Amino acid sequence: MNLLKALFGNYSEKEIKRILPLQKAVLDLEEEYKALSDEALKNKTAEFKERLANG
C-alpha cells in the first residue's frame, strides 16, 4: 500500500497540487483589487456578469 501511495499520492495531495496555481493567480490579483474604489468594484461586478453571459 505504501508503494502505491508513494507512486500515486493520495487524493488530498493531488487536490493541493491542482489548486495551488489557482491560489497563486488569485493572490496575485489582490493588490489590483485592493486599489479599486467601491464604485470601481461595482463596475467590475457588472463586467464579470457580462463576461460570464458571453461565455
Phi and psi restraints in degrees (range 20) as a CNS / XPLOR table:
assign (resid 1 and name C) (resid 2 and name N)
       (resid 2 and name CA) (resid 2 and name C) 1.0 -64.0 20.0 2
assign (resid 2 and name N) (resid 2 and name CA)
       (resid 2 and name C) (resid 3 and name N) 1.0 -33.6 20.0 2
assign (resid 2 and name C) (resid 3 and name N)
       (resid 3 and name CA) (resid 3 and name C) 1.0 -64.2 20.0 2
assign (resid 3 and name N) (resid 3 and name CA)
       (resid 3 and name C) (resid 4 and name N) 1.0 -45.4 20.0 2
assign (resid 3 and name C) (resid 4 and name N)
       (resid 4 and name CA) (resid 4 and name C) 1.0 -62.5 20.0 2
assign (resid 4 and name N) (resid 4 and name CA)
       (resid 4 and name C) (resid 5 and name N) 1.0 -41.6 20.0 2
assign (resid 4 and name C) (resid 5 and name N)
       (resid 5 and name CA) (resid 5 and name C) 1.0 -64.7 20.0 2
assign (resid 5 and name N) (resid 5 and name CA)
       (resid 5 and name C) (resid 6 and name N) 1.0 -39.1 20.0 2
assign (resid 5 and name C) (resid 6 and name N)
       (resid 6 and name CA) (resid 6 and name C) 1.0 -65.8 20.0 2
assign (resid 6 and name N) (resid 6 and name CA)
       (resid 6 and name C) (resid 7 and name N) 1.0 -37.6 20.0 2
assign (resid 6 and name C) (resid 7 and name N)
       (resid 7 and name CA) (resid 7 and name C) 1.0 -75.1 20.0 2
assign (resid 7 and name N) (resid 7 and name CA)
       (resid 7 and name C) (resid 8 and name N) 1.0 -43.6 20.0 2
assign (resid 7 and name C) (resid 8 and name N)
       (resid 8 and name CA) (resid 8 and name C) 1.0 -107.8 20.0 2
assign (resid 8 and name N) (resid 8 and name CA)
       (resid 8 and name C) (resid 9 and name N) 1.0 -13.9 20.0 2
assign (resid 8 and name C) (resid 9 and name N)
       (resid 9 and name CA) (resid 9 and name C) 1.0 73.7 20.0 2
assign (resid 9 and name N) (resid 9 and name CA)
       (resid 9 and name C) (resid 10 and name N) 1.0 -178.7 20.0 2
assign (resid 9 and name C) (resid 10 and name N)
       (resid 10 and name CA) (resid 10 and name C) 1.0 -112.2 20.0 2
assign (resid 10 and name N) (resid 10 and name CA)
       (resid 10 and name C) (resid 11 and name N) 1.0 173.6 20.0 2
assign (resid 10 and name C) (resid 11 and name N)
       (resid 11 and name CA) (resid 11 and name C) 1.0 -58.2 20.0 2
assign (resid 11 and name N) (resid 11 and name CA)
       (resid 11 and name C) (resid 12 and name N) 1.0 -44.4 20.0 2
assign (resid 11 and name C) (resid 12 and name N)
       (resid 12 and name CA) (resid 12 and name C) 1.0 -62.1 20.0 2
assign (resid 12 and name N) (resid 12 and name CA)
       (resid 12 and name C) (resid 13 and name N) 1.0 -43.8 20.0 2
assign (resid 12 and name C) (resid 13 and name N)
       (resid 13 and name CA) (resid 13 and name C) 1.0 -62.6 20.0 2
assign (resid 13 and name N) (resid 13 and name CA)
       (resid 13 and name C) (resid 14 and name N) 1.0 -40.4 20.0 2
assign (resid 13 and name C) (resid 14 and name N)
       (resid 14 and name CA) (resid 14 and name C) 1.0 -64.5 20.0 2
assign (resid 14 and name N) (resid 14 and name CA)
       (resid 14 and name C) (resid 15 and name N) 1.0 -42.5 20.0 2
assign (resid 14 and name C) (resid 15 and name N)
       (resid 15 and name CA) (resid 15 and name C) 1.0 -64.5 20.0 2
assign (resid 15 and name N) (resid 15 and name CA)
       (resid 15 and name C) (resid 16 and name N) 1.0 -41.3 20.0 2
assign (resid 15 and name C) (resid 16 and name N)
       (resid 16 and name CA) (resid 16 and name C) 1.0 -61.8 20.0 2
assign (resid 16 and name N) (resid 16 and name CA)
       (resid 16 and name C) (resid 17 and name N) 1.0 -44.7 20.0 2
assign (resid 16 and name C) (resid 17 and name N)
       (resid 17 and name CA) (resid 17 and name C) 1.0 -61.4 20.0 2
assign (resid 17 and name N) (resid 17 and name CA)
       (resid 17 and name C) (resid 18 and name N) 1.0 -35.5 20.0 2
assign (resid 17 and name C) (resid 18 and name N)
       (resid 18 and name CA) (resid 18 and name C) 1.0 -73.2 20.0 2
assign (resid 18 and name N) (resid 18 and name CA)
       (resid 18 and name C) (resid 19 and name N) 1.0 -34.9 20.0 2
assign (resid 18 and name C) (resid 19 and name N)
       (resid 19 and name CA) (resid 19 and name C) 1.0 -86.1 20.0 2
assign (resid 19 and name N) (resid 19 and name CA)
       (resid 19 and name C) (resid 20 and name N) 1.0 -28.6 20.0 2
assign (resid 19 and name C) (resid 20 and name N)
       (resid 20 and name CA) (resid 20 and name C) 1.0 -54.0 20.0 2
assign (resid 20 and name N) (resid 20 and name CA)
       (resid 20 and name C) (resid 21 and name N) 1.0 -43.9 20.0 2
assign (resid 20 and name C) (resid 21 and name N)
       (resid 21 and name CA) (resid 21 and name C) 1.0 -62.0 20.0 2
assign (resid 21 and name N) (resid 21 and name CA)
       (resid 21 and name C) (resid 22 and name N) 1.0 -37.2 20.0 2
assign (resid 21 and name C) (resid 22 and name N)
       (resid 22 and name CA) (resid 22 and name C) 1.0 -66.1 20.0 2
assign (resid 22 and name N) (resid 22 and name CA)
       (resid 22 and name C) (resid 23 and name N) 1.0 -42.2 20.0 2
assign (resid 22 and name C) (resid 23 and name N)
       (resid 23 and name CA) (resid 23 and name C) 1.0 -59.4 20.0 2
assign (resid 23 and name N) (resid 23 and name CA)
       (resid 23 and name C) (resid 24 and name N) 1.0 -44.7 20.0 2
assign (resid 23 and name C) (resid 24 and name N)
       (resid 24 and name CA) (resid 24 and name C) 1.0 -62.1 20.0 2
assign (resid 24 and name N) (resid 24 and name CA)
       (resid 24 and name C) (resid 25 and name N) 1.0 -42.8 20.0 2
assign (resid 24 and name C) (resid 25 and name N)
       (resid 25 and name CA) (resid 25 and name C) 1.0 -61.6 20.0 2
assign (resid 25 and name N) (resid 25 and name CA)
       (resid 25 and name C) (resid 26 and name N) 1.0 -41.4 20.0 2
assign (resid 25 and name C) (resid 26 and name N)
       (resid 26 and name CA) (resid 26 and name C) 1.0 -66.8 20.0 2
assign (resid 26 and name N) (resid 26 and name CA)
       (resid 26 and name C) (resid 27 and name N) 1.0 -44.9 20.0 2
assign (resid 26 and name C) (resid 27 and name N)
       (resid 27 and name CA) (resid 27 and name C) 1.0 -66.5 20.0 2
assign (resid 27 and name N) (resid 27 and name CA)
       (resid 27 and name C) (resid 28 and name N) 1.0 -30.5 20.0 2
assign (resid 27 and name C) (resid 28 and name N)
       (resid 28 and name CA) (resid 28 and name C) 1.0 -66.0 20.0 2
assign (resid 28 and name N) (resid 28 and name CA)
       (resid 28 and name C) (resid 29 and name N) 1.0 -26.4 20.0 2
assign (resid 28 and name C) (resid 29 and name N)
       (resid 29 and name CA) (resid 29 and name C) 1.0 -83.8 20.0 2
assign (resid 29 and name N) (resid 29 and name CA)
       (resid 29 and name C) (resid 30 and name N) 1.0 -10.5 20.0 2
assign (resid 29 and name C) (resid 30 and name N)
       (resid 30 and name CA) (resid 30 and name C) 1.0 -54.5 20.0 2
assign (resid 30 and name N) (resid 30 and name CA)
       (resid 30 and name C) (resid 31 and name N) 1.0 -51.1 20.0 2
assign (resid 30 and name C) (resid 31 and name N)
       (resid 31 and name CA) (resid 31 and name C) 1.0 -62.5 20.0 2
assign (resid 31 and name N) (resid 31 and name CA)
       (resid 31 and name C) (resid 32 and name N) 1.0 -39.1 20.0 2
assign (resid 31 and name C) (resid 32 and name N)
       (resid 32 and name CA) (resid 32 and name C) 1.0 -60.2 20.0 2
assign (resid 32 and name N) (resid 32 and name CA)
       (resid 32 and name C) (resid 33 and name N) 1.0 -45.1 20.0 2
assign (resid 32 and name C) (resid 33 and name N)
       (resid 33 and name CA) (resid 33 and name C) 1.0 -78.5 20.0 2
assign (resid 33 and name N) (resid 33 and name CA)
       (resid 33 and name C) (resid 34 and name N) 1.0 -27.4 20.0 2
assign (resid 33 and name C) (resid 34 and name N)
       (resid 34 and name CA) (resid 34 and name C) 1.0 -63.3 20.0 2
assign (resid 34 and name N) (resid 34 and name CA)
       (resid 34 and name C) (resid 35 and name N) 1.0 -33.3 20.0 2
assign (resid 34 and name C) (resid 35 and name N)
       (resid 35 and name CA) (resid 35 and name C) 1.0 -77.0 20.0 2
assign (resid 35 and name N) (resid 35 and name CA)
       (resid 35 and name C) (resid 36 and name N) 1.0 -14.5 20.0 2
assign (resid 35 and name C) (resid 36 and name N)
       (resid 36 and name CA) (resid 36 and name C) 1.0 -77.5 20.0 2
assign (resid 36 and name N) (resid 36 and name CA)
       (resid 36 and name C) (resid 37 and name N) 1.0 145.1 20.0 2
assign (resid 36 and name C) (resid 37 and name N)
       (resid 37 and name CA) (resid 37 and name C) 1.0 -76.2 20.0 2
assign (resid 37 and name N) (resid 37 and name CA)
       (resid 37 and name C) (resid 38 and name N) 1.0 170.2 20.0 2
assign (resid 37 and name C) (resid 38 and name N)
       (resid 38 and name CA) (resid 38 and name C) 1.0 -59.2 20.0 2
assign (resid 38 and name N) (resid 38 and name CA)
       (resid 38 and name C) (resid 39 and name N) 1.0 -41.4 20.0 2
assign (resid 38 and name C) (resid 39 and name N)
       (resid 39 and name CA) (resid 39 and name C) 1.0 -64.8 20.0 2
assign (resid 39 and name N) (resid 39 and name CA)
       (resid 39 and name C) (resid 40 and name N) 1.0 -42.2 20.0 2
assign (resid 39 and name C) (resid 40 and name N)
       (resid 40 and name CA) (resid 40 and name C) 1.0 -64.6 20.0 2
assign (resid 40 and name N) (resid 40 and name CA)
       (resid 40 and name C) (resid 41 and name N) 1.0 -37.2 20.0 2
assign (resid 40 and name C) (resid 41 and name N)
       (resid 41 and name CA) (resid 41 and name C) 1.0 -65.4 20.0 2
assign (resid 41 and name N) (resid 41 and name CA)
       (resid 41 and name C) (resid 42 and name N) 1.0 -38.7 20.0 2
assign (resid 41 and name C) (resid 42 and name N)
       (resid 42 and name CA) (resid 42 and name C) 1.0 -61.5 20.0 2
assign (resid 42 and name N) (resid 42 and name CA)
       (resid 42 and name C) (resid 43 and name N) 1.0 -41.1 20.0 2
assign (resid 42 and name C) (resid 43 and name N)
       (resid 43 and name CA) (resid 43 and name C) 1.0 -65.6 20.0 2
assign (resid 43 and name N) (resid 43 and name CA)
       (resid 43 and name C) (resid 44 and name N) 1.0 -35.6 20.0 2
assign (resid 43 and name C) (resid 44 and name N)
       (resid 44 and name CA) (resid 44 and name C) 1.0 -62.8 20.0 2
assign (resid 44 and name N) (resid 44 and name CA)
       (resid 44 and name C) (resid 45 and name N) 1.0 -39.1 20.0 2
assign (resid 44 and name C) (resid 45 and name N)
       (resid 45 and name CA) (resid 45 and name C) 1.0 -59.4 20.0 2
assign (resid 45 and name N) (resid 45 and name CA)
       (resid 45 and name C) (resid 46 and name N) 1.0 -46.3 20.0 2
assign (resid 45 and name C) (resid 46 and name N)
       (resid 46 and name CA) (resid 46 and name C) 1.0 -62.8 20.0 2
assign (resid 46 and name N) (resid 46 and name CA)
       (resid 46 and name C) (resid 47 and name N) 1.0 -40.7 20.0 2
assign (resid 46 and name C) (resid 47 and name N)
       (resid 47 and name CA) (resid 47 and name C) 1.0 -61.6 20.0 2
assign (resid 47 and name N) (resid 47 and name CA)
       (resid 47 and name C) (resid 48 and name N) 1.0 -44.1 20.0 2
assign (resid 47 and name C) (resid 48 and name N)
       (resid 48 and name CA) (resid 48 and name C) 1.0 -65.9 20.0 2
assign (resid 48 and name N) (resid 48 and name CA)
       (resid 48 and name C) (resid 49 and name N) 1.0 -39.1 20.0 2
assign (resid 48 and name C) (resid 49 and name N)
       (resid 49 and name CA) (resid 49 and name C) 1.0 -63.1 20.0 2
assign (resid 49 and name N) (resid 49 and name CA)
       (resid 49 and name C) (resid 50 and name N) 1.0 -39.7 20.0 2
assign (resid 49 and name C) (resid 50 and name N)
       (resid 50 and name CA) (resid 50 and name C) 1.0 -66.2 20.0 2
assign (resid 50 and name N) (resid 50 and name CA)
       (resid 50 and name C) (resid 51 and name N) 1.0 -44.7 20.0 2
assign (resid 50 and name C) (resid 51 and name N)
       (resid 51 and name CA) (resid 51 and name C) 1.0 -61.1 20.0 2
assign (resid 51 and name N) (resid 51 and name CA)
       (resid 51 and name C) (resid 52 and name N) 1.0 -39.8 20.0 2
assign (resid 51 and name C) (resid 52 and name N)
       (resid 52 and name CA) (resid 52 and name C) 1.0 -65.1 20.0 2
assign (resid 52 and name N) (resid 52 and name CA)
       (resid 52 and name C) (resid 53 and name N) 1.0 -41.8 20.0 2
assign (resid 52 and name C) (resid 53 and name N)
       (resid 53 and name CA) (resid 53 and name C) 1.0 -63.9 20.0 2
assign (resid 53 and name N) (resid 53 and name CA)
       (resid 53 and name C) (resid 54 and name N) 1.0 -32.4 20.0 2
assign (resid 53 and name C) (resid 54 and name N)
       (resid 54 and name CA) (resid 54 and name C) 1.0 -86.8 20.0 2
assign (resid 54 and name N) (resid 54 and name CA)
       (resid 54 and name C) (resid 55 and name N) 1.0 -1.8 20.0 2
